Every structure is written in C-alpha cells, then in structure tokens.
Amino acid sequence: MNTVDVRAAITRVHHEEWARIVAALTRRFRDLDIAEEAAAEAFANAVEHWPAEGLPPNPGAWLTTVAIRRAIDRLRRETKRDDKEKEAQMSYDEDRPEPSVAIEDDRLRLIFTCCHPSLALDARVALTLRMVGGLTVPEIARAFLVQETAIGQRITRAKAKIRAARIPYNLPSTEALPTRISGVLAVLYLVFNEGYLATGPDTDPVRQELTAEAIRLTRSIRALMPDDGEVAGLLALMLLIEARRSARVSATGELITLDQQDRGAWDAPLISEGHGLVRERLATGLAPGRYQILAAINAVHTSARDMRDTDWSQVVALYDLLARLDRSPIVALNRAIAVAELEGAEPALIAIEQLEDKLVGYHAYHATRADLLRRLGRTEKARAAYDQAHELAGNTAETAYLKRRRDELG
C-alpha cells in the first residue's frame, strides 16, 4: 500500500472511528476538551507513522490506545487536576461495566450527550458537528452561513459553559430523549447536507459515507422514537434525496441539476420508502414540522416522471407553509425557485433580490440569480452573477457546472 493509499485509509478510519474514540475518552475522563485533543493527537500520530510502518492490524484499537495515553499524559502535566488524574487512572480498566442506557450506538449516544438542553441550540449543533460529526470548522461555518471565527467562538463558549456549569456527560434516559431531539435532528440534517453536496474543494463532490451514516443514525432514532413526526420526516427527506444521488454528478464530474437528471436512474425502493413515510405522517392529521414539510416537497419532486409534470403550485404552497415555521432566507430562496417555474422568472427575481443582504456570501443565491437573469435575456448581469457564484462555491461539481453555464453566455 503506497503513501496515498495509506492517507486515504486514515481519512476513512477517521470517519469510522472518531466518534467512538471521543465517546470512549469522554466516558473515562469526563472532559470533552481532553477527549477531542487526545483523539486529534492520535490521528496526527497515525499520519506520521502509518505511511512508513503500514496500517496496524486493528487501526481503531491502535488509535484508542494512543489517545488514552495522550489523555493521561496531559492530565499528569496539569498538576492542578490531581483528583481527575486519579479518576482517569482508576477508569483505565477495560472490565469496568458500562451503565445501562437507552442508546447502544456509540456515535448516537455521544450526539445525544452533546446536545444537552442547557446549551443554546446553535451551540449544541455546532459543538456536536465538530465533536461527533467530524466536520471541520470551515464546513460548519458554511453550513451556518457565518464566518469561521464565529463558529470557533461558538464551540469554545459551549465547551466553557459545559465546564463552568459542570454539565455531566451523562446519557439521557428514554424519557429525556424528547428534550434533546431538536438538536440531534439538526446535527444529522447538516451532516447529511455536507455529504449530499460537500462544501469543500478538497473532498469528493458527494460524500456517500456521510449521507449513509446520517441515514443509519436517523433510522436508529426512529426505532427509539417511532411516534415522533419530525424523526420520520427527516428520515423521509434523507431517503428521497439520497435516491437521486447516482444521477446528480456526471461522468466528467459536473453537477446535473434536477431538470436534467435521468429519473430512471433514481433508486425506486428508497423513493417508495420515503413516500410511505410521508403518507404515514399525513394520515395522522397532525400539523407537520419543518422536516415533514421538506420531505413532502421532495415527495412532489420524486413523484413527477418529468420536470414538466411537477406540481409547482403544490411546491409553492408547501414552501408557504414552511415559511411560517422557518423564516430562514434559504427557505425564501427555494420558494422563489419554485415561483419561477410557476409564474416566471421576473417575479422570482424580484423576490430573491430582496434577500441579497442576507445571502450575499452564499453561492446558491448568486447561481439562482444568474439563472433567472439568463432566462430574462440579461446576459451581462447573468455572467457577473455566475462569476460570483463560481468564486464562492467550493464543491467541484458545482464549480464545473457554473463555469459551463457562464461560458455558454459567450
């Protein structure tokens, strides 16, 4: 195995093992900072040694052992934390019984642990994305449409509050799951989104390992909370988007938009399962939440055999319903895209240009504006908007698509 293969294997192991290692260290040392730093040092050690020495027989066990040693070394260096060192040494016992908990999956347990209701929702989500989702600070910042420094500060403040308030890293009981579910679902949704259309230029445009893990964990939550409508809605949403994955990027690595996708290549079983979940929630007669509405919108799209068959009036109506729950400018942008199909480009352009101050740094805003300007024959403005979108986009499939669309204008 050459150096490139080893580094690819380290990346894969990082995704598979990071949450398990952080969870194990957090249980032992009761300190999220120590857990994260020790895990990071273990992976840095792997990057240094594995290319020369080869992959160990059990990479996860190797990393866990190194991380535990790094954590203990740090505690020894901090003379003011003698008591915690003793606790850590005592807990370094593989035969110590685990407490009885409602959640068996290590990664899911850590997500619920980090999503403590004492933290603000944004702080919970940012912290958990970093600690458990394995996303980088730049990736999290792009998900929230804020500066990297703001996300870094948000994560730092969340950790500080955990320490100051002595928030325990205890797993919630089954009865306490509903108090944490909103943060957990937000985390899984953003992890899925990063996989569905990766925001960084140094990754594959679609990261299937992230979408698959988000779906797996959401299925696990549905088994724990079968009556929760938003859990079912998020699972349906993920399935209906994932069903289109194989049709979304061309052989040359360019994004294929919904209107150009080969619908025969969509995954029919996933679409069927997603539609079934949407129908199940509609049959309850209960008011739908955000994820249920998003799933319903995607059900409309995946029900149409051709883009021209899409019921755009229903899509707009669903976005109107969503806007009552979520006043995000992203929702308004997506609604305008549907309005363009229903009423034409001009009213849609008027709607999205009112969002410029909120979405000026968001590439999809400029891409949408460019497309509407192109449809209206305003070539120069469309070209400039494509340039802005291309500059802001990080996904390689998107940048290839935007460049081609811009070049087509001449």
C-alpha positions in Angstrom: 0.0 0.0 0.0 1.5 3.3 -1.1 1.5 6.6 0.9 -1.5 7.9 -1.0 -3.5 4.7 -0.2 -2.4 4.9 3.5 -3.6 8.6 3.8 -6.9 7.6 2.2 -7.2 4.8 4.7 -6.5 7.3 7.5 -9.3 9.5 6.2 -11.7 6.5 6.1 -10.7 5.4 9.6 -11.1 9.0 10.9 -14.8 9.0 9.8 -15.4 5.5 11.2 -13.6 5.8 14.5 -13.6 9.4 15.5 -16.9 9.4 17.4 -16.2 6.1 19.0 -12.8 7.2 20.3 -14.1 10.6 21.6 -17.1 8.8 23.2 -14.7 6.3 25.0 -12.4 9.1 26.2 -15.3 11.3 27.3 -16.7 8.4 29.4 -13.3 7.9 31.0 -12.1 11.4 31.6 -15.3 13.4 31.8 -13.8 16.2 29.8 -14.7 17.0 26.2 -11.6 19.1 25.6 -9.3 16.3 26.7 -11.2 13.8 24.6 -11.0 15.8 21.4 -7.4 16.8 21.8 -6.3 13.3 22.6 -8.1 11.9 19.6 -6.7 14.6 17.4 -3.2 13.7 18.6 -3.8 10.0 18.0 -4.7 10.7 14.4 -1.8 13.1 13.9 0.4 10.2 15.2 -1.2 7.9 12.6 -0.5 10.3 9.8 3.2 10.4 10.9 3.8 6.7 11.4 1.4 4.7 9.3 2.8 5.7 5.9 6.2 4.4 6.9 5.1 1.5 9.1 1.9 0.4 7.3 -1.6 0.1 8.7 -1.8 -1.8 12.0 -4.0 -4.9 12.2 -6.7 -3.1 14.2 -6.5 0.7 13.4 -9.3 1.6 15.8 -7.7 -0.2 18.7 -4.3 1.4 17.9 -5.8 4.9 17.8 -7.8 4.3 21.0 -4.7 3.2 22.9 -2.6 6.1 21.7 -5.5 8.5 22.5 -5.8 7.2 26.0 -2.1 7.5 26.6 -2.1 11.1 25.3 -5.1 12.0 27.6 -3.3 10.5 30.7 -0.1 12.3 29.8 -2.0 15.6 29.6 -3.7 15.1 32.9 -0.3 14.3 34.5 1.1 17.6 33.2 -1.8 19.5 34.8 -0.8 19.4 38.4 -4.0 21.2 39.5 -6.1 18.3 38.3 -4.6 15.5 40.5 -8.0 14.3 41.5 -9.1 14.0 37.9 -5.9 12.1 37.1 -6.7 9.6 39.8 -10.2 9.2 38.4 -8.7 8.7 35.0 -6.2 6.1 36.1 -8.9 4.3 38.0 -11.2 4.3 35.0 -8.5 2.9 32.8 -10.0 -0.5 33.3 -11.5 -2.3 30.3 -13.5 -4.5 32.5 -15.4 -1.7 34.2 -19.1 -2.2 33.5 -20.9 0.3 31.3 -24.1 2.0 32.8 -27.4 0.8 31.5 -28.5 3.3 28.8 -31.3 3.6 26.3 -28.9 4.1 23.3 -26.5 1.4 22.4 -24.8 3.0 19.3 -21.6 4.9 20.4 -21.9 7.7 17.9 -25.6 8.3 18.6 -25.0 8.2 22.3 -22.4 10.9 22.0 -24.7 13.0 19.8 -27.4 12.9 22.5 -24.8 13.6 25.2 -23.5 16.7 23.4 -27.0 18.0 22.6 -27.6 19.0 26.2 -30.7 21.3 26.6 -28.7 23.7 28.9 -26.8 24.8 25.8 -28.2 27.2 23.2 -29.4 25.2 20.2 -26.9 26.7 17.8 -24.1 25.9 20.3 -25.3 22.4 20.7 -25.4 21.8 16.9 -22.0 23.4 16.2 -20.3 21.5 19.1 -21.8 18.2 18.1 -21.0 18.6 14.4 -17.3 19.2 15.4 -17.1 16.5 18.1 -19.2 13.8 16.6 -20.0 14.6 13.0 -16.3 15.0 12.3 -16.9 18.2 10.3 -14.2 20.9 10.2 -14.8 24.4 11.4 -14.9 25.7 7.8 -17.5 23.1 6.9 -19.6 24.0 9.9 -19.3 27.7 9.2 -20.5 27.2 5.6 -23.5 25.2 6.9 -24.5 28.1 9.2 -23.6 30.8 6.6 -21.3 32.6 9.1 -17.6 33.3 9.5 -15.3 30.6 10.7 -14.2 32.7 13.7 -17.8 32.9 14.8 -18.2 29.1 14.7 -14.9 28.7 16.5 -16.0 31.1 19.3 -19.4 29.3 19.5 -17.8 25.9 20.0 -15.3 27.4 22.5 -18.1 29.0 24.5 -20.1 25.8 24.5 -17.2 23.9 26.0 -16.6 26.6 28.5 -20.2 26.5 29.7 -20.1 22.8 30.0 -17.1 23.1 32.3 -18.4 26.1 34.3 -21.9 24.7 34.8 -20.4 21.2 35.3 -22.9 19.8 32.8 -22.5 16.0 33.2 -21.7 13.8 30.2 -24.5 11.5 31.1 -26.6 9.7 28.6 -30.3 10.8 28.7 -32.9 8.3 29.8 -35.6 7.3 27.3 -38.0 9.8 28.9 -35.4 12.6 28.4 -34.9 12.0 24.7 -37.5 14.5 23.5 -35.7 17.3 25.3 -32.7 16.8 23.1 -34.2 15.6 19.8 -34.3 19.0 18.0 -30.6 19.4 18.3 -29.9 15.8 17.4 -32.0 16.1 14.2 -30.4 19.4 13.3 -27.0 17.8 13.6 -27.9 14.8 11.4 -29.5 17.0 8.8 -26.4 19.2 8.5 -24.1 16.1 8.4 -26.4 14.7 5.6 -26.2 18.0 3.7 -22.4 18.1 3.8 -22.5 14.6 2.3 -25.2 15.4 -0.2 -23.2 18.4 -1.6 -19.8 18.7 0.0 -18.9 22.4 0.6 -15.1 22.0 0.4 -12.9 21.9 -2.7 -10.7 19.1 -1.3 -13.3 16.4 -1.0 -15.4 14.4 -3.4 -18.5 16.4 -4.5 -20.8 13.9 -3.0 -19.6 12.2 0.3 -21.7 9.0 0.4 -20.1 8.0 3.8 -21.7 11.0 5.4 -25.2 10.6 3.8 -25.2 6.8 4.6 -24.2 7.4 8.3 -26.8 10.2 8.7 -29.5 7.8 7.4 -28.3 5.0 9.6 -28.4 7.1 12.7 -31.8 8.6 11.8 -33.1 5.0 11.4 -31.8 4.2 14.8 -33.6 7.2 16.3 -36.8 6.2 14.6 -36.6 2.8 16.3 -36.2 4.7 19.6 -38.9 7.3 18.9 -41.4 5.7 16.4 -44.1 8.2 17.1 -42.1 11.4 16.6 -43.2 13.0 13.4 -40.1 15.0 12.8 -37.9 11.9 13.1 -40.0 10.2 10.4 -39.9 13.4 8.4 -36.2 13.7 8.4 -35.7 10.1 7.5 -38.1 10.5 4.6 -36.3 13.7 3.5 -32.9 11.9 3.5 -34.2 8.9 1.6 -35.8 10.9 -1.1 -32.7 13.0 -1.6 -30.4 10.0 -1.4 -32.5 8.2 -4.0 -31.2 10.8 -6.6 -27.5 10.5 -5.7 -26.4 8.4 -8.7 -28.0 10.9 -11.1 -26.6 14.1 -9.6 -23.0 14.1 -10.9 -21.9 13.4 -14.5 -19.1 11.1 -15.5 -16.9 14.2 -16.1 -17.6 15.4 -12.5 -20.2 18.1 -13.3 -23.3 18.7 -11.3 -26.5 17.6 -13.0 -29.5 19.7 -12.0 -32.9 18.3 -11.2 -34.4 19.2 -14.6 -31.6 17.3 -16.4 -31.3 14.2 -14.3 -32.1 10.7 -15.6 -35.1 9.9 -13.5 -34.8 6.3 -14.5 -31.6 6.1 -12.5 -33.2 7.2 -9.3 -33.4 4.5 -6.6 -37.0 3.3 -6.7 -37.0 1.4 -3.3 -35.7 4.5 -1.5 -38.3 6.7 -3.1 -41.1 4.2 -2.2 -39.9 4.1 1.4 -39.7 7.9 1.6 -43.2 8.3 0.1 -44.6 5.8 2.5 -43.2 7.8 5.5 -44.7 11.0 4.1 -48.1 9.4 3.6 -47.9 7.9 7.1 -47.4 11.3 8.6 -50.2 12.9 6.5 -52.6 10.3 7.7 -52.1 11.3 11.3 -53.8 14.7 10.6 -51.3 16.4 12.9 -49.7 19.7 11.9 -46.4 18.9 10.2 -43.0 20.2 11.3 -40.1 21.5 9.3 -38.6 18.2 8.2 -42.0 16.7 7.4 -42.7 19.7 5.1 -39.3 19.4 3.4 -40.0 15.7 2.9 -43.4 16.5 1.3 -41.7 18.9 -1.1 -39.2 16.2 -2.1 -42.1 13.7 -2.5 -43.7 16.0 -5.0 -40.4 16.2 -7.0 -39.9 12.5 -6.9 -43.5 11.7 -7.9 -43.1 13.5 -11.3 -41.9 11.4 -14.2 -40.6 14.5 -15.9 -39.7 18.0 -14.7 -42.7 19.3 -16.7 -45.0 17.1 -14.7 -44.0 18.6 -11.4 -46.9 20.2 -9.4 -45.3 23.5 -8.8 -48.4 25.1 -7.3 -48.2 22.4 -4.6 -44.5 23.0 -4.1 -45.0 26.8 -3.6 -47.9 26.1 -1.2 -45.6 23.8 0.8 -42.9 26.4 1.0 -45.5 28.9 2.1 -46.4 26.5 5.0 -42.7 26.0 5.7 -42.1 29.8 5.8 -44.5 30.1 8.8 -42.2 27.8 10.8 -38.8 28.8 9.4 -38.2 32.4 8.3 -34.7 31.4 7.0 -33.7 33.3 3.8 -32.7 29.9 2.4 -36.4 28.9 2.6 -37.3 32.1 0.8 -34.7 31.5 -1.9 -36.0 28.0 -2.5 -39.6 29.2 -2.7 -38.5 31.8 -5.3 -37.0 29.0 -7.4 -40.4 27.2 -7.4 -42.2 30.5 -8.1 -40.0 30.9 -11.3 -41.4 27.6 -12.6 -45.0 28.6 -11.7 -45.2 32.3 -12.5 -42.0 33.0 -14.5 -38.5 34.4 -13.9 -39.4 38.1 -13.3 -41.4 37.7 -10.1 -38.9 35.2 -8.8 -36.0 37.6 -9.5 -37.8 40.4 -7.6 -38.3 38.0 -4.6 -34.7 36.8 -4.4 -33.1 40.3 -4.9 -34.7 41.2 -1.6 -32.6 38.6 0.1 -29.2 39.9 -1.1 -28.1 41.5 2.2 -28.7 38.1 4.0 -27.3 35.8 1.3 -24.5 37.9 -0.3 -21.9 35.3 0.7 -24.0 32.2 -0.3 -23.1 30.8 -3.7 -26.5 29.4 -4.4 -28.1 32.8 -4.2 -25.9 34.1 -6.9 -26.3 30.9 -9.0 -30.1 31.2 -8.8 -30.0 34.9 -9.6 -27.7 34.2 -12.6 -30.1 31.6 -14.0 -33.1 33.9 -13.7 -31.2 36.8 -15.4 -30.2 34.4 -18.2 -33.8 33.4 -18.7 -34.7 37.1 -18.9 -32.0 37.7 -21.5 -29.9 40.0 -19.2 -26.7 38.4 -20.3 -24.1 40.7 -18.8 -25.7 40.7 -15.4 -26.1 36.9 -15.6 -22.4 36.5 -16.4 -21.4 38.6 -13.4 -23.7 36.6 -11.1 -22.3 33.3 -12.4 -18.8 34.6 -11.7 -19.8 35.5 -8.1 -21.4 32.0 -7.6 -18.3 30.3 -9.0 -16.0 32.3 -6.7 -18.0 31.4 -3.6 -18.8 27.7 -4.4 -16.4 25.1 -3.0 -18.0 21.9 -4.4 -16.1 20.8 -7.5 -19.1 19.5 -9.3 -20.9 22.8 -8.7 -18.0 24.9 -9.9 -17.7 22.9 -13.1 -21.4 23.4 -13.8 -21.3 27.1 -13.0 -18.3 27.6 -15.3 -20.0 25.9 -18.2 -23.2 27.9 -17.7 -21.2 31.1 -17.6 -19.2 30.2 -20.7 -22.4 29.3 -22.6 -23.3 33.0 -22.4 -20.4 33.8 -24.7 
